Amino acid sequence: MNTPDMTAPELRSALRGLEVFAGITEEQLDWLVSVSRPQVLSDGEVLFRDGEEATGFHVLLSGGLVVTKIVDGREEVLTRHSTEEEGAASEGHDGKPAAAHRFTGELPLLTDGAYVATAAASGPSTTVVAYPKAVFFEMLTRCHGVAAVLIPVLAWRIKSSEVQARKRATVEALGTLAAGLAHELNNPAAAVARAAQELAPALDRLTRTAQDWGAAAGPAERSVLDRLAAELDTLPPPATTDPLAQADAEEEIADWAEGAGAERSGLLGSGVSDLGLELDWLLRRTQDIGKESLACALDHLAALLETRSLAAELRAAGPRISQLVSATRDYANLDRAPEQRFPVTEGLENTLVVLRAKLDGISIVRAYEPDLPELTGYPSELNQVWTNLVDNAVEAMEGSGVLTLSARSEGVCLVVEVTDTGRGIPAEVLPRIFEPFYTTKDVGKGTGLGLHLSYRIVTQRHHGSLTARSRPGETRMVVRLPFAGRAQSCVPAQTPETAQGAAPAPGTPS
């Protein structure tokens, strides 16, 4: 970065030609020239980096700047500043004020934060003028015309960032939805594929063993096996058993069947033990079958159990797939009117289904008040809120902990709380978590708009409130939504006790 050889009159002329300084007086311009520090950047040279403390307001005199941000490991171009935009109309097709092309860095200075993106020179010779933080605030005090230009640009930038964040959130939600669906569908789909592959040879074995059994057994013996097969239809689902005890039962049955001459003793042992049964059960029901035909009876029983097991897997997998598709449809709110009446607990449950791949090691506690009234609103938007809150909670717990979801009525309001046992939010950070562009995540892992967008969905779209309370080992996000009626009815009263360690949702521009 070099200092250009620019005289005071040249700098004065260059600044006077900028829209941001068009409304200032000659005296104000004299002061501005005296505090200006022009700098020249080579192509690709960084002016400031994402996450660095904001130190200056930067005005572009010539060349160009490209503003980028690393999001989930990918570099995204947020905007470009260029003197070539000078001939454009006062507003571009995207509503961007023309003045916005010629300055940057004001937003983090006004919010007393860090830069939220990286700006680098684009072109062989880019000249900028840097105004330190203290000078920038004095500029706003001295030069009221500057503020008049800054305000609409700030409004556009915040709106544009929120639009980008909403699009990114939609893409991320679709990615999360796809990943969660793929993860959850894997088991039932694999069960269907395996059962379908094994069903044909199992039916062949069933046919062959039925023929052998029919040829070997007399009428009385055939009725024994018929009664046994009928009893299998009425057996209750097996209770959870000790895996070691089940393995012992399987081995004992297989050894006995092998001694009786059965060809598929191992298949019989696994089939009977999977039903929670033991050798004594089988001995009592086959005692009236003669030794000469017992082997055929056991092989036919093994084939019958195998076929029934495959059919049971298919019966279980089908509804599970339907359930997942239904949860996905409800989560995305497909084929429904945007505003509708709905039970909020369905959205919470569908969110857990979508995020299940991230919930390994996390214990889920549900505390839903029974018979809650339905809400009227936008369920797909609230699902974005639940996804954001749950995802943040899971990340804070770093792989283990307890996630508690509660829903209760409180007067005319529905109160939803998402509580985690993670590391907590520092007290000095808590008041700012709903501010736009503020994030405690590492550079490249957060936009600082997730909680802000959640706040807007809750407060502006649903006339509710979103607050946070945190201490080490417990962070509680509290959403209040009106069943019907006025917005202020769901804004919690702040008392010294409730305000301690809490973050109220701040007001932000529409």
C-alpha positions in Angstrom: 0.0 0.0 0.0 1.6 3.3 -1.1 0.8 7.0 -0.6 -0.1 8.6 -4.0 1.6 11.8 -5.2 -1.6 13.9 -5.0 -1.8 17.6 -4.3 -4.3 19.2 -2.0 -6.2 20.8 -4.9 -6.3 17.5 -6.7 -7.6 15.7 -3.7 -10.1 18.5 -3.1 -11.4 18.2 -6.6 -11.6 14.4 -6.4 -13.6 14.5 -3.1 -15.9 17.2 -4.4 -16.8 15.0 -7.3 -18.1 12.2 -5.0 -21.8 12.0 -4.2 -21.2 11.3 -0.5 -19.5 14.7 -0.2 -21.6 16.6 -2.6 -23.7 18.3 0.1 -20.9 19.7 2.2 -19.7 23.3 2.4 -16.4 24.7 1.2 -15.2 25.0 4.8 -16.2 21.4 5.6 -14.4 20.3 2.4 -11.2 22.1 3.6 -11.4 20.2 6.8 -12.0 16.9 5.0 -8.9 17.4 2.8 -6.8 18.1 5.9 -7.7 14.8 7.5 -7.7 12.6 4.3 -5.0 10.0 3.9 -5.0 8.7 0.3 -3.5 5.3 -0.4 -2.8 3.2 -3.5 -3.4 -0.5 -3.5 -2.0 -3.0 -6.1 -4.2 -5.6 -7.7 -5.4 -8.1 -5.1 -4.0 -6.2 -2.1 -6.3 -6.4 0.9 -7.7 -3.3 2.4 -9.3 -5.0 5.4 -10.1 -8.6 6.4 -13.2 -10.3 7.7 -13.1 -10.5 11.5 -10.6 -7.7 12.0 -11.5 -4.8 14.3 -13.0 -2.0 12.2 -10.6 0.9 12.2 -11.6 3.1 9.3 -14.1 4.5 6.7 -12.8 4.0 3.2 -13.7 6.1 0.2 -12.8 4.9 -3.3 -11.3 7.5 -5.6 -10.3 5.3 -8.6 -10.1 1.6 -9.5 -12.2 -1.0 -7.8 -12.7 -3.0 -4.7 -14.2 -6.5 -4.4 -15.9 -7.5 -1.1 -15.9 -11.2 -0.4 -16.7 -13.5 2.5 -15.8 -17.1 3.3 -19.0 -19.0 4.1 -18.7 -22.7 4.9 -15.3 -22.9 3.3 -16.4 -21.2 0.1 -15.5 -17.7 -1.0 -18.6 -15.7 -2.0 -18.5 -12.3 -3.7 -20.8 -10.0 -1.8 -20.4 -6.8 -3.8 -18.1 -4.8 -6.0 -17.2 -1.2 -5.7 -15.9 0.5 -8.9 -15.5 4.0 -10.3 -16.8 2.6 -13.6 -20.3 2.7 -12.0 -20.2 6.5 -12.0 -22.3 6.7 -15.2 -25.1 4.5 -13.8 -28.4 5.9 -12.8 -29.0 7.0 -9.3 -30.2 3.5 -8.5 -29.3 0.4 -10.3 -31.8 -2.4 -11.4 -31.2 -3.9 -8.0 -32.1 -0.7 -6.1 -28.5 -0.1 -5.2 -27.8 3.6 -4.5 -25.0 4.9 -6.8 -23.1 6.3 -3.9 -22.7 2.8 -2.4 -20.1 2.1 -5.1 -17.7 4.6 -3.7 -17.3 3.9 0.0 -17.2 1.0 2.5 -16.5 0.2 6.1 -19.1 2.5 7.7 -21.4 -0.3 9.0 -19.0 -2.0 11.4 -17.9 1.4 12.7 -21.4 2.4 13.5 -22.1 -0.9 15.2 -18.7 -0.9 17.0 -17.9 -4.2 15.6 -15.4 -6.0 13.3 -15.4 -6.0 9.6 -17.9 -8.6 8.3 -16.2 -9.3 5.0 -12.8 -8.9 3.2 -12.2 -6.0 0.8 -9.4 -6.2 -1.8 -8.3 -4.1 -4.7 -9.5 -5.1 -8.1 -7.3 -3.7 -10.9 -3.7 -2.5 -11.3 -4.2 0.8 -9.5 -6.8 1.4 -6.9 -6.8 4.7 -4.8 -8.7 4.9 -1.6 -8.9 7.5 1.1 -9.0 6.2 4.7 -10.6 8.0 7.6 -9.9 6.6 11.0 -12.8 5.8 13.3 -12.6 9.0 15.4 -12.4 11.1 12.2 -15.4 9.3 10.7 -17.6 10.1 13.7 -16.4 13.8 13.7 -17.2 13.8 9.9 -20.8 12.8 10.7 -21.0 15.6 13.3 -19.4 18.3 11.1 -20.8 17.3 7.7 -24.5 16.6 7.9 -24.7 16.1 4.2 -22.6 13.0 4.6 -25.1 11.4 6.9 -27.9 12.2 4.5 -26.1 10.0 1.9 -25.0 7.3 4.3 -28.4 6.5 5.7 -30.1 5.2 2.5 -26.9 3.3 1.6 -26.9 1.7 5.1 -30.6 0.8 4.7 -29.9 -0.8 1.3 -26.9 -2.7 2.6 -28.7 -4.1 5.6 -31.7 -5.1 3.4 -29.4 -6.6 0.7 -27.5 -8.6 3.3 -30.7 -9.9 4.8 -31.9 -10.9 1.3 -28.6 -12.7 0.7 -28.8 -14.3 4.1 -32.3 -15.5 3.5 -31.3 -17.0 0.2 -28.3 -18.6 1.9 -30.5 -19.8 4.7 -32.9 -21.4 2.2 -30.1 -23.2 0.4 -28.6 -24.3 3.7 -32.1 -25.5 4.9 -32.5 -27.4 1.7 -29.0 -28.9 2.2 -29.8 -29.8 5.8 -33.1 -31.2 4.7 -31.5 -33.3 1.9 -28.7 -34.5 4.3 -31.1 -35.4 7.1 -33.5 -37.1 4.7 -30.7 -39.1 3.1 -29.4 -40.1 6.5 -32.8 -41.2 7.8 -33.8 -43.0 4.6 -30.6 -45.0 4.5 -31.7 -47.6 7.0 -35.3 -48.3 5.7 -34.1 -48.1 2.1 -31.3 -50.5 2.8 -33.8 -52.8 4.6 -36.1 -52.8 1.5 -33.2 -53.5 -0.8 -31.8 -56.3 1.3 -35.3 -57.9 1.8 -36.1 -57.6 -1.9 -32.8 -59.3 -2.8 -33.2 -62.1 -0.2 -37.0 -62.7 -0.7 -36.8 -64.7 -3.9 -34.3 -67.3 -2.6 -36.2 -67.4 0.7 -39.4 -68.2 -1.1 -37.6 -70.9 -3.1 -36.4 -72.5 0.2 -39.9 -72.2 1.6 -41.4 -74.0 -1.4 -38.8 -76.8 -1.2 -39.0 -77.3 2.5 -42.9 -77.3 2.3 -42.7 -80.1 -0.3 -40.2 -82.1 1.8 -42.3 -81.6 5.0 -45.5 -82.6 3.2 -43.9 -85.8 1.9 -42.4 -86.7 5.3 -45.2 -85.8 7.7 -48.5 -87.5 8.5 -51.7 -85.6 9.0 -51.3 -85.4 12.7 -47.8 -84.0 12.4 -48.8 -81.5 9.8 -51.5 -80.1 12.2 -48.8 -79.6 14.8 -46.8 -77.3 12.6 -49.9 -75.6 11.4 -50.8 -74.7 15.0 -47.3 -73.5 15.6 -47.4 -71.3 12.5 -50.8 -69.9 13.6 -49.3 -69.1 17.1 -46.5 -67.1 15.5 -49.2 -64.8 14.0 -50.4 -63.9 17.5 -47.1 -63.5 19.3 -46.6 -59.9 20.7 -43.5 -58.0 19.7 -40.5 -59.2 21.7 -39.5 -57.2 24.7 -36.0 -55.7 24.9 -33.7 -58.6 26.0 -30.1 -59.0 27.0 -28.1 -59.5 23.8 -25.9 -62.1 25.5 -28.9 -64.1 26.7 -30.4 -63.9 23.1 -27.1 -65.1 21.7 -27.0 -68.0 24.1 -30.6 -69.0 23.2 -29.8 -68.8 19.5 -26.7 -71.1 19.9 -28.7 -73.6 22.1 -31.5 -73.9 19.5 -29.1 -74.2 16.6 -27.1 -77.0 18.4 -30.3 -78.9 19.1 -31.6 -78.5 15.6 -28.3 -79.6 14.1 -28.4 -82.7 16.4 -31.9 -83.4 15.0 -30.6 -83.4 11.4 -31.8 -80.0 10.3 -29.9 -78.5 7.3 -30.4 -74.8 8.3 -30.0 -75.0 12.1 -28.4 -71.6 12.4 -31.3 -69.9 10.5 -33.8 -71.6 12.9 -31.8 -70.5 15.9 -31.7 -66.8 14.8 -35.3 -66.9 13.8 -36.7 -68.2 17.0 -34.4 -66.2 19.3 -35.2 -63.0 17.4 -38.8 -63.5 18.5 -37.6 -63.5 22.1 -38.2 -67.3 22.4 -36.0 -70.0 23.8 -35.4 -73.8 23.2 -38.0 -74.9 25.8 -40.8 -73.1 23.8 -39.7 -74.9 20.7 -39.4 -78.3 22.4 -42.9 -78.2 23.8 -44.5 -77.4 20.4 -42.6 -80.0 18.4 -42.8 -82.9 20.9 -45.6 -84.6 18.9 -43.5 -84.7 15.7 -41.6 -88.0 15.1 -37.8 -88.2 14.8 -38.0 -89.3 11.2 -39.8 -86.1 10.1 -38.4 -83.7 12.7 -35.6 -82.5 10.5 -38.0 -81.6 7.7 -40.3 -79.8 10.1 -37.4 -77.7 11.5 -36.1 -76.8 8.1 -39.6 -75.8 7.0 -40.1 -73.8 10.2 -36.7 -72.0 9.6 -37.7 -71.1 6.0 -41.1 -69.9 7.3 -39.5 -67.7 10.0 -37.0 -66.3 7.4 -39.8 -65.4 5.0 -41.9 -63.8 7.7 -38.9 -61.8 9.0 -38.3 -60.4 5.5 -41.9 -59.5 5.1 -41.9 -57.8 8.5 -38.9 -55.7 7.5 -40.7 -54.6 4.4 -43.8 -53.7 6.4 -41.8 -51.7 8.8 -39.7 -49.9 6.2 -42.6 -48.7 4.1 -44.4 -46.7 6.8 -41.0 -45.4 8.0 -40.3 -44.0 4.5 -43.8 -42.5 4.3 -43.3 -40.9 7.7 -40.0 -39.3 6.7 -41.5 -38.0 3.4 -44.4 -36.6 5.4 -42.1 -34.9 7.9 -40.1 -33.5 5.1 -43.2 -32.2 3.3 -44.5 -30.6 6.6 -41.1 -29.1 7.4 -40.9 -27.4 4.0 -44.7 -26.6 4.1 -45.2 -27.9 0.5 -48.6 -27.7 -1.1 -50.1 -25.4 1.5 -51.1 -21.8 1.8 -48.3 -19.6 3.3 -50.4 -18.5 6.2 -52.5 -21.1 8.1 -53.5 -22.6 11.4 -51.1 -25.2 12.7 -49.8 -27.0 15.8 -46.4 -25.6 16.6 -45.2 -28.9 18.1 -45.4 -30.6 14.7 -42.8 -28.1 13.4 -40.5 -28.8 16.4 -40.8 -32.6 15.8 -40.2 -32.2 12.1 -37.1 -30.1 12.8 -35.7 -32.9 15.0 -36.3 -35.4 12.2 -34.5 -33.1 9.7 -31.6 -32.5 12.1 -31.4 -36.1 13.4 -28.0 -36.7 11.7 -26.6 -33.9 13.9 -28.2 -35.2 17.1 -26.0 -38.2 17.8 -24.8 -38.1 21.4 -27.5 -35.5 22.3 -30.3 -36.5 24.7 -33.7 -35.0 23.7 -36.2 -33.9 26.4 -39.7 -32.9 25.3 -41.9 -30.9 27.6 -45.0 -30.1 25.6 -48.1 -29.0 27.4 -51.1 -31.1 26.2 -53.9 -29.7 24.1 -52.1 -26.5 23.1 -54.2 -24.2 20.9 -53.1 -23.9 17.3 -51.2 -20.8 15.9 -52.1 -18.8 12.9 -48.9 -17.8 10.9 -46.2 -19.1 8.6 -45.1 -22.6 9.7 -42.3 -22.9 7.1 -40.7 -19.6 8.4 -41.0 -20.7 12.0 -39.4 -24.0 11.0 -36.4 -21.9 10.0 -36.4 -20.4 13.5 -36.5 -23.8 15.2 -33.8 -25.1 12.9 -31.5 -22.2 13.7 -32.1 -22.4 17.5 -31.7 -26.2 17.6 -28.6 -26.1 15.3 -27.0 -23.4 17.5 -27.8 -25.4 20.6 -26.3 -28.6 19.2 -23.1 -26.8 18.2 -22.8 -25.3 21.6 -22.9 -28.7 23.2 -20.1 -30.0 21.0 -21.4 -33.5 20.6 -22.9 -34.3 24.0 -25.5 -32.8 26.3 -29.2 -32.4 26.8 -31.5 -30.5 24.4 -34.8 -29.6 26.0 -37.8 -28.4 23.9 -40.8 -27.1 25.7 -44.0 -25.6 24.6 -46.7 -24.1 26.9 -49.5 -21.6 26.9 -49.0 -18.4 28.9 -52.1 -16.2 28.8 -52.8 -15.3 25.2 -49.3 -16.5 24.1 -47.6 -19.7 23.2 -44.1 -20.0 24.7 -41.5 -22.2 23.1 -38.2 -22.7 24.8 -35.0 -24.3 23.4 -32.6 -25.1 26.1 -29.1 -26.6 25.9 -26.4 -27.7 28.4 -23.6 -26.2 26.3 -20.8 -23.8 27.1 -23.1 -20.8 27.4 -22.9 -17.3 26.0 -20.5 -14.8 27.7 -22.4 -12.1 29.6 -20.6 -9.3 27.6 -21.7 -10.9 24.3 -25.3 -11.8 25.2 -26.8 -8.3 24.7 -25.6 -8.3 21.0 -26.5 -11.8 19.7 -29.6 -10.5 17.9 -27.8 -7.7 16.1 -27.3 -8.0 12.4 -23.8 -9.2 11.4 -22.8 -10.0 14.9 -21.4 -13.5 15.4 -19.3 -15.3 17.9 -18.3 -18.0 15.5 -14.9 -18.2 13.8 -14.4 -16.4 10.6 -16.0 -18.3 7.7 -18.4 -20.2 9.9 -21.2 -17.6 10.4 -22.7 -14.6 8.8 -24.0 -13.0 12.0 -27.6 -13.0 10.5 -29.0 -16.3 11.7 -30.4 -15.1 15.0 -31.2 -11.7 13.5 -33.4 -13.3 10.8 -35.0 -15.5 13.4 -35.8 -12.4 15.5 -37.4 -10.7 12.5 -39.5 -13.8 11.7 -40.7 -14.0 15.3 -41.3 -10.3 15.9 -42.3 -8.8 12.6 -44.0 -11.7 10.8 -45.6 -13.2 13.9 -45.8 -10.3 16.3 -44.0 -12.1 19.1 -40.7 -11.8 21.0 -37.4 -13.7 21.1 -35.1 -13.4 24.1 -32.1 -15.3 25.4 -30.8 -16.2 28.9 -27.5 -17.9 29.4 -25.1 -19.1 32.0 -22.4 -21.8 31.8 -24.2 -25.1 31.3 -27.6 -23.6 30.4 -28.6 -21.4 27.5 -32.4 -20.8 27.1 -33.9 -19.3 23.9 -37.4 -18.1 24.6 -39.9 -17.5 21.8 -43.3 -16.0 22.6 -46.0 -16.1 19.9 -49.6 -14.7 20.2 -52.4 -17.2 19.6 -54.4 -14.2 18.4 -54.6 -10.5 19.2 -52.1 -7.7 19.7 -48.3 -7.9 19.3 -47.4 -6.3 22.6 -49.2 -9.0 24.5 -46.3 -11.4 24.0 -43.4 -9.0 24.9 -42.1 -10.2 28.3 -41.8 -7.6 31.0 -38.2 -7.0 32.1 -37.6 -7.1 35.9 -34.2 -6.9 37.6 -34.4 -10.7 38.2 -35.5 -11.7 34.7 -33.2 -9.2 33.0 -30.0 -10.6 34.7 -28.1 -12.7 32.2 -30.7 -12.1 29.5 -30.6 -10.7 26.0 -33.7 -8.8 24.9 -34.5 -8.7 21.2 -33.3 -5.3 19.9 -35.3 -3.1 17.6 -34.0 -3.1 14.1 -34.9 -1.2 10.9 -37.5 -2.8 8.7 
